[in-house]
Every structure is written in C-alpha cells, then in structure tokens.
C-alpha cells in the first residue's frame, strides 16, 4: 500500500504527533487521514463471508446459465418448496375435507366445526370462481346478476337448493339436470299490445306497493291473470319450480320502476349460470353452497323433501 | 511495502491483531460496586423466569413471560395484548430517556457497570484470573511456549467460557416459555428447534464476544460510545486524570513516602494494568474508556501508600477539572447531579411513566372492535328493510370465561342477530359467551327499516353480564341506498 501512498501529491507520509500513527497522505482543508490498521478479526470476518458465499453458490441455485440457473447441490428450488408446502397443507386438511365429503350437505349445519371449515373453504373457492359475476361479497350486480346476500331466492335458498343450482347451473344448454325456464318475450313477439303491457306494469307496481290502485292496474289484473299468473302465481308470489321471481317484494333483479318493468316484459333476459359440476370437485361445490348459504340469506331445509325447491318461504 | 528504514512510517500491514488485555486484580470502592451490580444484574437475568405468579387457571403462572405463540406479554400483574403494544413502545421510550438522564448525570455509567458486554467481560476476566492467575501469570502464559500446562489451562478456561455462555443462552429462552417445562423438554430433546437454535446462537455469541472480542466490541462495534458523546456536556461526570496535579511524573521506591519534588503521579502504571479495556487514562478522555473507575481504585491505593491525597484519578466534570486546574474547588456532587438538564430529563421520564401507570389502571379488560362489512355495504331485504353486516372482535382479557351482551343504540327500529341466529328470532340484543383470555369473532347482522339517511351513525356496545360492570362501545355507520334509488 505504500506505493499507493507515495502517489499522493504530498509525496509521502508523516507520523502524526498526537497518536504516533502515520498518515495516509490525503489532506482536505488541513484535515488529514490516519493510517490506522483495521483489527484483524475484521479481515477474518471478511474471509468467512467469502467462504459462506462459496458454500451458498455450491448448495443453492445461483449461477445464471443460458437456460436457467445452476441447480445447486441441495436440489432446492422455490417451486419445489411451494409444492412441498402445498402437499403438506393438503395432508393437513385431508381429515376435514374427507369429513365434509362424507357428510350430507343438509346435515352440515348440525356440526358447527365442520360447517365453519366448509364455509371458510367455500369462501376461498368463491373468491376464485364466483366473484366475477356475483361480486366479492356476493352482492351481485344490479340488472345483471342476483345478490346472494339477501332473503330473496329465485330457485330456493336452502342448502340443498343452492347446492343443486351450483352443480347444475341455470339455463345451461345440453344438460338435462340444469334449472331451466323461459319468460316469453311478450312485447317483442307481439303476444301483448303495448297498452296491455302498460296495464300489467301498473298492476305489478300495485301489488309491490309502489303505486296506488288505478283503472290501469284494474285492467292489468286481467292481463296478469291470463298471461303471468301461471308462473308468477295468482298474487305475484313467484314460483321457485321455474325460478319465477316474487313480484310483491322490494327486490328487483332487473329494476322495479316503470321503464325497467316494461323493458322486462317486452324482452326478458333469462340469465344463465355455468354448470359447475363438471368443473369443480364435489367437496368444493359442497363448501361453496355452505358459503353462499352463510352470506345472510340461507333458508331452513324444507321439512318435506318431496317438495324440493318449494316451500320454506318464511323469513330466514 | 515500506522498508523498516522508511521514515514515512507506513504500517507493515493493513490489519492489526488484537493486543491482549490482562487486567490486574484490584480492590476498592468501585470494584465492590461493580461486583454488587454484576451480582444483581446476573441474578435478575438468570432468576426472573423462575418467579411464579398466580393468574388463575386459564393463564400461565410465570411472572415474566413473552408468550409469542399466544401473543401475550406477562409482567407480574400486567398483561399486554398485541393491540396494547404501545405500552412496550412507552417502555422503550422510557429506556431511551433514562439513558439520556443517566448519561447527562453520571456519564457513561451504563457502559461501565450495567452493559451486558461489560458484565460478561468482567465475568470472563474473572474466570481468566481464576484459572491462569493474575495479570503477570496470564502474560507469562500468553507469551510462553505451548506446554501440557498451557494446553490444560486453555482447555479448562474455554470449557468454563462455554459453560457460562451456554447458561447465558439457556436463560434467555426461559423468558419465552414456561421455564420448568422448557428445562425438562430441553434436556429430554422435546423442545422446539427454535429453542435449541437460540441457545446455540447465544452460546456462540457470548463465547466469542465475552471470551475473545471483549473491549473490541466497545471500541469498534458498539455505536453507543459515539452517540453518548452527543449527550454529555461539560457538567457530566467523567473519569479524569488530574494532570495539573500529577505532572511531571517521578518515581518513588516501594514503601517510601512521596518527596514532594515532582507531581503526584509516580508512573507506577497501576491504572493501565487494571484497565479492562487496556487504555491509559492519563492520555485524556477516549472512546475506549467505559468509566468503570477501576483505575480510580488502583490509583487511590497507590496514593495511600505513598502518603498523597486520593483522587489523582477521579470522577470529575470538565467544568470542575477547569476550575480545579485554575486553583478553585469542585462543585458539590449534589449540584452536579441536580441541574436543569437532568431535572428536565427526570421530569419527562417520570411523566411518561406516570401516564403509562395511569393508563394501565384505566384500561378495560373487555374490548370491542367493530368492522363494517364493505362488500356489500348494505343488503336490501324483500320487505324493504336494510341489513348491514359487522364483524365484532370481542377481547376477553380476563383469565375467566365471561358472557357479554351486545346491544345497539341510536338506530330506530333496529334488530340484530348473529350468524348462529336468524332474522326470525332477531331481538334488541345478542349474548355471546367468551372463552377466558381470548378473542372471539362474531358476525353481527343489524336490520333497520329502509328510507332513512344514506349514512347514519349508531353505537354498538358490549357489556359484561357479570359482577364486573366494565364494557366497551364503538360508534359506526349504518349504510343504505340514497332515498329514491
């Protein structure tokens, strides 16, 4: 290092009087730098870090090559570690998943711990497969997708009905089990005159307590009885066998104002939902059903299993 | 490389090996003080985890316990939960201001007496004296050839180092789990890997830092001496060699009295020989001086022998040093310690302490935190009512099971139920059982008639249904669609 020191402009080093240490020859505004040696352990620590780094390069993937990096003597990779952790997690969850698989879905609420696990698993699956249409919290989207959080259900809100809907989908072509029905396009196909449609709208707004009775609504009652009551019920109470919405409540998927109702009768929308039974495994679907059930609108299982999809009209 | 003749004096190497420090045994007031502080601090460190404290059947009975697994911190009667971590922050602030206070009043007393590095270095140096003998014997052994004796002494010494280091690491883990159980598990191989890892790391660091690095930690590694300089002033106590009294130095034969023809310093080098960091205090204040005052003890001993007044090396402020040099006298110690700066630090330190104690006394042991479900913000029900969903976090911070009632107020016509209930059975309150010493999450559904303002504040309250009247409440919003939507 003396060579380097001798290259300094001052041309040499002197001994600092106060400390007895030589200076390195650098000077800034009269401030000089002492050439104090580093403690030797510092040097050894430095060597140790080099040894550590060498060992690391040998043991772990480190050296970039044309097609990837060196593998490392331990064969470790972050992807491999993830796979291990996923496998370990699957193994950890296996007893719970098996128990859910072995339990009939209507019996799940009676087993709180299992139900809770199912709801959690269903929530995770919901966030992957369902939020695109039904929203992060199941709130749906007005005029497009139904809310899953309220107490109004087109096809039934008990565990069995939800499970069936998720498995088989709605108006899912080429599948015999799918839930299906069709509201006729009364306006577009010329089944009803525009005046008749206006009257029917008045009647529907009266039974949903949005309007006071009027001559128009009185005429509409007749139109309704002839054309609508077969699906929506004589009083507009809806019919879950065919997914006909209840017309007397405050919840309107496609809107309850005059314009929206007129548009719906003119040209109904008949929404569809995919059939998840062919995409997801049975346990996931079961968990999804419990999650949707838990969002706040779940209904009790109907007492008579023969009346599937019907009944249980009481408040949740 | 520069030749030995090169008068520019460039060092032969960029790196310097450590110069051994072999402090001599000394006795005196400060040495005894150091023994006492070492005994107290080590006793606190090793003994605290073994103190038991009855907290009832649902909480651990260890007086001081950092329960990371369950996120609790127990300190005698005080129990800290994660959301109360500001108490720990407060303690750290108090520790910081405490250091300002101590440093401005008595200089580097922390370094000299209480710093773990000092305490353990002192302990290891005592081990050296026990096995190798005092300073001269240690020097002889260090400079001598390798022999059976040297090998045996070194082996024994390092074994004792390792034992001390192991106990140090072993005591540390006891603060993080039930000490008797952990001791049993540790020796039967059932303790958690982290326990063995921690002991191994702390054993290694204690062995290296206390056994070998010693004063190098203070001089090269520790940031504290650099920071301390900024906190001291001319009224802080320093270990000072009174050169106006000591110089010029002379020499006196053993057993003789000082002739009085030269300064009091007889150049006996005792102050250097006893220094645990190997410095010469007569060269003035320096970073290596931890103000442990062993040189004061040594010098006072010599002064007594040669019949000169004690205090040639003494605790002294820079102001006092200046006034003594000018022929005056030092201020009384009381005045040195009690001055506006130290009193200010003391005031701030006590105020924070008092505020924390007050807050500890005031805190409730039933805590409620409410989170409004944002997605969806509200749900319209088929009868026109609006439902909002809230997640309640109920913290029962007492070590016994309790029941609480949750009610709402300020929301006309409201009814509530939880996920275990249903709207059919909704009422004006729900009751929740709380497990001891735990957090319970409850999903709360609140329903109210629609048509109100789009955003309305109301209050959710949790009240304990037992003899303790304490409770907690939180004001939160109830959302619904804008009228006309």
Interface residues (C-beta under 8 A of the other chain):
Chain A: X1 X2 X5 X12 X13 X14 X15 X22 X35 X37 X38 X39 X40 X41 X42 X43 X135 X136 X137 X138 X139 X147 X149 X150 X151 X152 X246 X249 X250 X251 X294 X296 X314 X315 X316
Chain B: X1 X2 X6 X8 X9 X10 X11 X13 X14 X15 X16 X17 X18 X213 X216 X220 X373 X374 X375 X376 X379 X380 X381 X382 X383 X384 X387 X389 X419 X422 X423 X424 X445 X450
